[in-house]
Amino acid sequence: MKRTFQAALVLAFALTLMPVPAFAAPAADPLCLPPAFGAAASDCQPLGSYGYFQRLSTLGMTLPLRPLNATLIDPAMADLAINYAIVNTMDSTGIIPRPVFATLDDAVAYTNPRSYIKPGTSPHYVTYTGIQQVDGTAYYLTDLGWMRRSDLSPVEVRRFGMGMEFETAPTRNFGWVLEYAGGEVAPFAPYSSPSLQAPRASGASLAAYSVIEVFETQQVADLKWYLVGPDQWLNSLQMRLVVPMSEPPEGVENGRWIEINLEQQSMSVYEDNKLVFATLIATGLDNLWTRPGLFQIYEKHETTPMSGDFSGGTGGYYYLADVPWTMYYDQARAIHGAYWRQKQSFGYQGSHGCVNLAIGDARWKYEWAQMGDWVYVHDPSGRTPTDEEFQYSEGGA
C-alpha cells in the first residue's frame, strides 16, 4: 500500500513537468465606465451604463437636465388700465338684445334707446369709464353709451403672459406642458416609453406650463411622442411645441418674421434670422380657420373694437370692445390680445380666425413689430385647407 502511494506521487510530479496545451478564454475588453465614474477609453466596450449615457449624449441630453436659456417676459407687460364688462344677453326668456342709451336720463327712464347690443351665442364685452347710482340702481357709461348694471357684469381681465425671450437662439425643439390632456389634469407623470400602455416614469412630475426641451420625436399611431428626459415621454395631447426654423420662409429676405404654427398652436418671432420670442396662442376653430400663407402687417392699434356675425356657421354674433395690441395682417384676421381667455385656453383652437394671445404676449409683439413685418402661417399637420378652391371668409376675432 505504501509503495502504491509513492508511485502515485511520482506520477503526479511528472505530470507537472509536462507541457500543457493553452486553452485560455478569448480576450475581451472591459465595459466602459459611465461618464460619471471615468473618462471614455478606446479599449472598452460601450455597453451597459456607458452605452446608455452615450445615447443620451447623442441626443444632446445631459444630467441633470439644463434649463432652457430663456427668460419670461416682464409681468408689467400684462398691465391694462381698462375696465371691461360682459353683456348679459341671456335671461329666463332666452337670448335678448340689451339697450344702450345716449344719456343717463334716458337710461334711468329706460326709454329712447340709441341702439341695442345685438344678441348672439358668442360673448359681448364693453368697456366702462364711469358709474352713477340713481335711486339705488347703478348705471355704467360704456364705450357704446349708458347701460343698466342689470344688463351687464364687470369682469376681471386675465392679465398675464406666457412668452419667453431668448438671448441665444435654441437649436432644439421645446414646448409647454398643457393643463389638460385626455381627461387628465397636470401635473403629468411622463410615460416610460412612447406608448399609452407604458408604465409611468417613477418619481417624475411635470407641472402645467413647464417649459421643457424635446430630445427625440416618434410617431406612434395617431400620437406624436416627445422624449423630454431620461426614459420620460409626453405625447402631443400633453404639450405644444416650438420647432425652431433654420431658415426664413420663402419670400422673407430681411430676417424678420412672425411664425404661426397652427398644428402646435404656438407663435415664434425671428429677428436677424434668429428666434427671439415664443409663446402659446389660440387660432381659428374648424370652419373658421386661420388661413395659411405669407402676409404682412398692414395696420396696428393699441386698442380697437371688433365685431362680427357668424350666425350662419360657428360662433354667432359677437362684440368685443377695446381689443388690445392689435395687428391686422390678413383681411379681418389679426394678432391681438384676448382679455376674455383664461390661461388654459391657449394652446388650442378657439377663435373666429384671428390669432389670440395673452395680454402680456400681445403687447410684447406689438412693441416689437413694425408695419410691413412678415407673418408666416402654416399647418405642418396638413389639416387646415390650402387648396385654391376653398373659400375663406374675411376672418374675425
Beta strands, then each sheet from edge to edge (+ up, - down):
strand 1: 71-72
strand 2: 84-87
strand 3: 90-91
strand 4: 94-95
strand 5: 98-100
strand 6: 115-117
strand 7: 124-134
strand 8: 137-142
strand 9: 146-148
strand 10: 152-155
strand 11: 164-165
strand 12: 174-177
strand 13: 180-181
strand 14: 184-185
strand 15: 211-213
strand 16: 216-220
strand 17: 223-229
strand 18: 232-235
strand 19: 239-242
strand 20: 257-261
strand 21: 266-271
strand 22: 274-280
strand 23: 293-296
strand 24: 299-310
strand 25: 316-330
strand 26: 333-337
strand 27: 355-357
strand 28: 374-378
sheet 1: 1+ 11- 22+ 21- 20+ 28+ 23-
sheet 2: 9+ 8- 7+ 2- 10+
sheet 3: 3+ 4-
sheet 4: 5+ 6-
sheet 5: 9+ 8- 7+ 25+ 24-
sheet 6: 9+ 8- 7+ 25+ 26- 27-
sheet 7: 15+ 12- 19+
sheet 8: 13+ 14-
sheet 9: 16+ 17- 18+
end
